[in-house]
């Protein structure tokens, strides 16, 4: 009887000691930094984009401004890429959305962009932090003028973005701002008039000023 009691006490003491030693491995500290790893990362973005700059035309003097033709662009994008280090992400994005029309000129349209995306995380191990992004790619814009349609195409030369992540596990959400510089080099009309030339001799830069929200799922 006495031996049994002593054995139980010793067993309880040993178990208690093991639990005490293992406590740091299971402790959760709310203010502890997150560990950042590499791996596949998925993302999405929604934004409000205001146009500026020139559009394109056969002569620079007669070319309309982008804001004369396009209203605001309501953009939705999906992304996929790889976080090679806690700091560097490389991927691609497909962005599409309708544009509002301009009274007396256009009835609306749409813009599509296919982009290569580079993003730098300045505080990857923190639960919140700033990131910088650079995109480049190709843009296709359609315009409905009522009597016909016009399609413009050209490179997105540079798209700079600044965001601030708020992270929870593998999820992150960030408000962000940006500015994109692009130009159209070809266009088409439907119906197409006689003597129409698709290549634009006068290339003019236009800009998109962006305010949006970005979300991602990936390495934590």
N, C-alpha and C positions, 0 to 999 in steps of 0.2 A: 504493500500500500504506500509506504513512505517512498520507496524507490520510484513508483509510478508518478507520484506527485512531483518528485525532484526532476524526473525526465520531462514531464510536461512543462515545468517552469524553465528548464534549460532550453527546450524546444521553442518556447515562446520568446525567450530572450534572444536566441539566435535569429528567429524570424524578424523580431523587432530591429535587431542590428542590421540585417540585410535590407529591410525597407528603408531604414535611415540612410544607409550608404547609397541606395538607389534613388533617393529623393531628388537630387539635382538633375538626373536624366529625364525625369517626368515633370519637373517643375515648369510652369508656363509663366513667363514674365511679360506682361502686356507691353512694356516699353522696350523690349529687346529688339535689336535690328533683325530684319528679314534676311535670309540667305538668298543670294541671287545666283542662278545657274544658267546653263545654256540649254537650248532645245527649241522645238517648234513653237511658234507664236502665231495666234490668229487675232484679227482685229476688225473693227468696224468704225465708221465715222459718219457723222451727219453734220452738215454745215449750211450756213447762209453766206453766199458769196456775191459781192457787189462788183460789177464790171467797171473798168476804166480804160483809158487809152484809145488807140485807133483800132479800126477793124481791118479793112484791106480794100483795095480797089485798083483799077487800072492806073489811076493817078493819085498821088498822095494828097494833092490839094482838094480833090473831090471825095475822098474816102470818108465815110461817116465814122463817128466814134463808136466804140463798143457799147457805151451806155445809151446811144441813140437807137440801137437795134435790139440789145438784150436788156431785159429787166433782171432782177435778182435771180440767181441760180440757187435752187434748193437741192443740195447734193447729198447723195447717199453712197457710201463706199464700203467695200469688203477688202480685207487684206490677208495675206499669208506670207510667212517668212521664217527666218531662223535667227535666233539670238545666239550669235557665235561666242560672245563673251557677255558678262553682266552689263557691259557698257554699250556694245555694238549690236545693232539689229539690221539685217538686210532682207528685203522682201519685195513683193509686188502688190499693187492695188488696182482695182477696177472701180471707177467712180462714175456715177450717172445721176442725172436729175433733170427735172423740167426747169425751164426759164420762163419768167413772166414776160408778157408782151409789153410793147410800148404803144401808147395811144396814138393812132394816126400813122404808125409805121409798120409794126408787126403784131401778130396775134399770139406770140409765144414760140416755144421751140424746146430744144433740149441740148445738153452738153454731155459728152462722154469723154473720159480720160483714162488711158492705160498708163500706169506709172511704175517706175522703179524707185524704191523707197529705201533711204538710209536714215537710221535714227540713232542718236547718241543719248544715253541715259546718264545724267550727271550725278545722281545719287541712287544707284541701283539697289543698294542694300537697306535703304530707308523705307518706311511705310508711306512716304510721300516724297516727291522730288520732281525736278525740272527735266524735260527732255527737249532736244533740238532735232529737227528732221529736215531732210532735203529730198525732194522728188524731182524726177525728170521723166519725160515720156512723150505721148502723142495725144492730141485733142481733136475731137470731131464735134462740130456744132451745127445744128439744124435750125432754120428760121422759117416760120410760116408767115408769109406776107399776105395771105388771103387769096391772091390771084395765082400763087405758086409757092414753091419751096426752094430754099437755097441751103446748100451744105458747104461748110468751110472745114478745112483740115490743116493741121500744122503741128509743129513741135511745142511741147511745154518745155521751155528752156530751163527754168528753175522755179521750184516751189519751196519756199522757206516757211517752216512752222515752228512755233514755240508752244509747248504744253506743260501742264503740271499734273502729274499722276497722283491719284489717291488710291492706295493698294490695299487689298484684302486677300491674302492667300494668292492663288494664281490669277485673280481678277484685278484689273486696274481701270479706272475711269479718269479722264482728264479733260478739262476745258482747254481750248487752244485757240490761237490766232495764227494767221499766215498771210502770205502774199505770193502769188504766182505770176510769172512773166512768160508769155507765150506769143506766138505769131502764126497767122494763117498763110500757107503757101499755095494752096489749090482750092478751087471751089467749083460747084456744079449748080445748075439751075434746072428746075422742073416746072413748066416746060422750058426747053432749051432754045433760045433764040438763034437765028441764023448768024454765023460768024462768031459764035461764042468761043472764048479762049479760057481754058480751065486753069492754066497756070497764072498766078498773080505776079505781075512784074513789081508791084509796089508792096513790099512787106512792111507792116506796121506792128509794133509791139502793143499788146493789150495786157491788162492785169486783172486778176481776181483778188479782192481783199476779203479774207475769210475770218469768220467767227464760228466755232463749232465745238462739238464734243466728240472725244475719241475714247473707245473702249478696247481692251485687249485681254486675251487669255493665254497664259504661257508660263514660262519658268518663273519660279518664285525664289 
